[in-house]
Amino acid sequence: MQNHLTISEKAAILPTVRVGVIDDHPLFRAGAIQVLSMANGIEVVGEGATAADALRIARELSPDIILLDLHLPGGGVEAAGRITSGHPNVQIIVLTASESEQDVTSALQAGARGYILKGSSALDLVKTIQTVAQGNSYVAPSLAAQLLIKSSQIKEVPKENSHDLTTREEEIFELVSRGMSNKEIALRLQCTERTIKHHMTNIMQKLNVRNRVQAALKSVRMQA
């Protein structure tokens, strides 16, 4: 007899994600905590307003995830780097108003696994936490294109970082890095979309990533 669980039942059997919220704007921090407190499978275990608070929470409470604003007293990027190096089991998600490409790059290079904007919906915030808790990376779609464009501007990739992509795969990945879809690439290269999907599968396997955004993140980190 098959056991068909509802979505809420499935959520109930998953480990609770323990989250710390660090933001120096009290009203925004309170709102984020309220949203997370109402979500299934998420528990807010600590909050703070400074980089020092973030480090203390990582050290004393060891949450699964810390939501971290970049522009904190003491420096959000610096805190992300110290937490990532000193507490590798604590994942960082940047929750900020900044859409700066430099801020995105700096945060990812410091070890952040997610980057989401404060204007995002409550559902997007919860989904981002769930995504990172499952071992994946996430960048707000509006910012992912900037990373892809940045990766396409790399003129030369050292051979040890080329991951043995074939000439055709390098050509396709360059077009992907420009933000082009599989369909658009197929039209450009005068082949079928199925062929492009096949090449993309090989590319993702060689880069050891699951999607285009993760490929862009890897490209950015290779430049660090």
C-alpha positions as CSV (number, residue, x, y, z in Angstrom):
1,M,0.0,0.0,0.0
2,Q,1.4,3.3,-1.1
3,N,1.7,6.2,1.4
4,H,0.8,9.5,-0.2
5,L,1.9,12.4,2.0
6,T,0.5,15.9,1.7
7,I,2.9,18.8,1.3
8,S,2.4,19.8,4.9
9,E,3.0,16.3,6.1
10,K,6.2,16.1,4.1
11,A,7.4,19.4,5.5
12,A,6.7,18.0,9.0
13,I,9.1,15.1,8.6
14,L,12.0,17.3,7.3
15,P,14.5,18.6,9.8
16,T,13.7,22.1,11.1
17,V,15.9,24.8,9.6
18,R,17.4,26.9,12.4
19,V,17.9,30.5,11.3
20,G,19.5,33.6,12.7
21,V,18.4,37.1,11.5
22,I,20.9,40.0,11.4
23,D,19.8,43.4,10.3
24,D,20.3,46.8,11.9
25,H,16.8,48.1,10.9
26,P,14.6,46.9,13.8
27,L,11.3,47.1,11.9
28,F,12.6,45.1,8.9
29,R,14.2,42.6,11.2
30,A,11.0,42.1,13.2
31,G,9.1,41.7,9.9
32,A,11.5,39.1,8.6
33,I,11.3,37.2,11.9
34,Q,7.5,37.2,11.8
35,V,7.5,35.9,8.3
36,L,9.9,33.0,9.1
37,S,8.1,32.2,12.4
38,M,4.9,31.5,10.4
39,A,6.7,29.2,7.9
40,N,6.6,25.4,8.3
41,G,10.0,23.9,9.0
42,I,11.8,27.1,10.0
43,E,12.8,28.2,13.5
44,V,14.3,31.6,14.3
45,V,16.9,31.0,17.0
46,G,18.6,34.3,17.3
47,E,18.6,37.9,16.1
48,G,21.0,40.9,16.0
49,A,22.0,44.2,14.5
50,T,25.7,44.1,14.0
51,A,28.5,42.0,12.5
52,A,29.5,41.1,16.1
53,D,26.0,39.8,16.8
54,A,26.3,37.6,13.7
55,L,29.6,36.1,14.9
56,R,28.2,35.6,18.4
57,I,25.1,33.8,17.1
58,A,27.2,31.6,14.8
59,R,29.5,30.7,17.7
60,E,27.0,30.2,20.5
61,L,23.9,29.0,18.6
62,S,25.3,27.3,15.5
63,P,22.2,27.9,13.3
64,D,21.9,26.2,10.0
65,I,21.5,29.6,8.2
66,I,22.2,33.2,9.1
67,L,20.3,35.9,7.1
68,L,22.7,38.8,6.9
69,D,22.4,42.3,5.7
70,L,25.6,43.5,3.9
71,H,25.7,47.0,5.3
72,L,26.0,46.3,9.0
73,P,28.0,48.0,11.7
74,G,31.2,46.1,11.6
75,G,30.8,45.0,8.0
76,G,28.5,42.3,6.6
77,V,30.9,41.0,4.0
78,E,33.6,40.7,6.6
79,A,31.2,38.9,9.0
80,A,30.2,36.5,6.2
81,G,33.9,35.6,5.5
82,R,34.7,35.0,9.2
83,I,31.6,32.9,9.7
84,T,32.2,30.8,6.6
85,S,35.8,30.1,7.6
86,G,35.3,29.6,11.3
87,H,31.9,27.9,11.2
88,P,31.5,26.0,8.0
89,N,28.3,24.4,9.0
90,V,26.6,27.8,9.2
91,Q,25.4,28.9,5.7
92,I,25.1,32.6,4.9
93,I,22.2,34.1,2.9
94,V,22.6,37.8,2.2
95,L,19.3,39.7,2.6
96,T,19.9,43.2,1.4
97,A,18.6,46.2,-0.6
98,S,21.8,46.4,-2.6
99,E,21.7,45.3,-6.3
100,S,25.3,46.3,-6.8
101,E,27.2,43.7,-8.9
102,Q,30.3,44.4,-6.7
103,D,28.3,43.6,-3.6
104,V,26.9,40.4,-5.1
105,T,30.4,39.3,-6.1
106,S,32.0,40.3,-2.8
107,A,29.3,38.4,-0.8
108,L,29.7,35.2,-2.9
109,Q,33.5,35.3,-2.7
110,A,33.2,35.7,1.1
111,G,31.3,32.4,1.1
112,A,27.6,33.4,1.0
113,R,25.4,30.6,-0.5
114,G,22.4,32.9,-1.3
115,Y,21.7,36.5,-2.2
116,I,18.2,37.9,-2.1
117,L,16.8,41.4,-2.2
118,K,14.7,43.0,0.6
119,G,12.0,43.7,-1.9
120,S,11.4,40.0,-2.5
121,S,8.2,38.3,-1.3
122,A,7.8,36.3,1.9
123,L,7.4,33.2,-0.2
124,D,10.7,33.9,-2.1
125,L,12.5,34.4,1.2
126,V,11.2,31.1,2.6
127,K,12.1,29.2,-0.7
128,T,15.6,30.7,-0.6
129,I,16.2,29.4,2.9
130,Q,14.8,26.0,1.9
131,T,17.0,25.9,-1.2
132,V,20.2,26.8,0.7
133,A,19.3,24.4,3.5
134,Q,19.2,21.6,1.0
135,G,22.8,22.3,-0.1
136,N,22.1,24.4,-3.1
137,S,23.0,28.1,-4.0
138,Y,20.5,30.8,-4.9
139,V,20.8,34.3,-6.3
140,A,17.8,36.5,-7.0
141,P,16.9,36.1,-10.7
142,S,17.2,39.8,-11.3
143,L,20.9,39.6,-10.2
144,A,21.8,36.3,-11.7
145,A,21.9,37.8,-15.2
146,Q,24.6,40.2,-14.0
147,L,26.7,37.3,-12.9
148,L,26.2,35.5,-16.1
149,I,27.3,38.6,-18.1
150,K,30.3,39.0,-15.9
151,S,31.3,35.4,-16.5
152,S,31.0,35.9,-20.2
153,Q,33.6,38.7,-20.0
154,I,36.4,36.3,-19.0
155,K,38.8,36.3,-21.9
156,E,40.9,33.4,-20.9
157,V,40.3,30.7,-18.4
158,P,43.4,28.9,-17.0
159,K,43.7,25.4,-18.4
160,E,43.4,23.9,-14.9
161,N,40.0,25.6,-14.5
162,S,38.7,24.7,-18.0
163,H,37.1,21.5,-16.7
164,D,37.9,19.9,-20.1
165,L,35.1,21.5,-22.0
166,T,35.1,20.8,-25.7
167,T,35.3,23.7,-28.1
168,R,31.6,23.3,-28.8
169,E,30.8,23.3,-25.1
170,E,32.9,26.4,-24.5
171,E,31.0,28.1,-27.3
172,I,27.6,27.1,-25.9
173,F,28.6,28.1,-22.3
174,E,29.7,31.5,-23.6
175,L,26.2,32.0,-25.1
176,V,24.6,30.8,-21.8
177,S,26.8,33.3,-20.0
178,R,25.2,36.1,-22.1
179,G,21.8,35.1,-20.7
180,M,20.6,33.2,-23.8
181,S,18.1,30.4,-23.5
182,N,18.6,26.9,-25.0
183,K,16.1,27.8,-27.7
184,E,18.0,31.0,-28.6
185,I,21.3,29.2,-28.6
186,A,19.9,26.5,-30.9
187,L,18.8,29.2,-33.4
188,R,22.2,30.9,-33.2
189,L,24.1,27.6,-33.8
190,Q,21.6,26.2,-36.3
191,C,20.9,23.0,-34.4
192,T,18.1,21.5,-32.4
193,E,17.2,22.6,-28.9
194,R,17.5,18.9,-27.9
195,T,21.2,19.0,-29.0
196,I,21.8,22.1,-26.8
197,K,20.2,20.4,-23.8
198,H,22.5,17.5,-24.3
199,H,25.6,19.7,-24.4
200,M,24.3,21.6,-21.3
201,T,24.0,18.4,-19.4
202,N,27.6,17.6,-20.2
203,I,28.7,21.1,-19.3
204,M,26.9,21.1,-15.9
205,Q,28.4,17.7,-15.1
206,K,31.9,18.9,-15.9
207,L,31.5,22.0,-13.8
208,N,29.8,20.0,-11.1
209,V,26.9,22.4,-10.9
210,R,23.1,21.9,-11.2
211,N,22.0,25.0,-13.1
212,R,23.1,28.2,-14.9
213,V,23.2,30.3,-11.7
214,Q,25.5,27.9,-10.0
215,A,27.8,27.9,-13.1
216,A,27.9,31.7,-12.9
217,L,28.8,31.5,-9.2
218,K,31.6,29.1,-9.9
219,S,32.9,31.4,-12.6
220,V,32.9,34.3,-10.2
221,R,34.7,32.3,-7.5
222,M,37.3,31.2,-10.0
223,Q,38.3,34.8,-10.4
224,A,38.7,35.4,-6.7
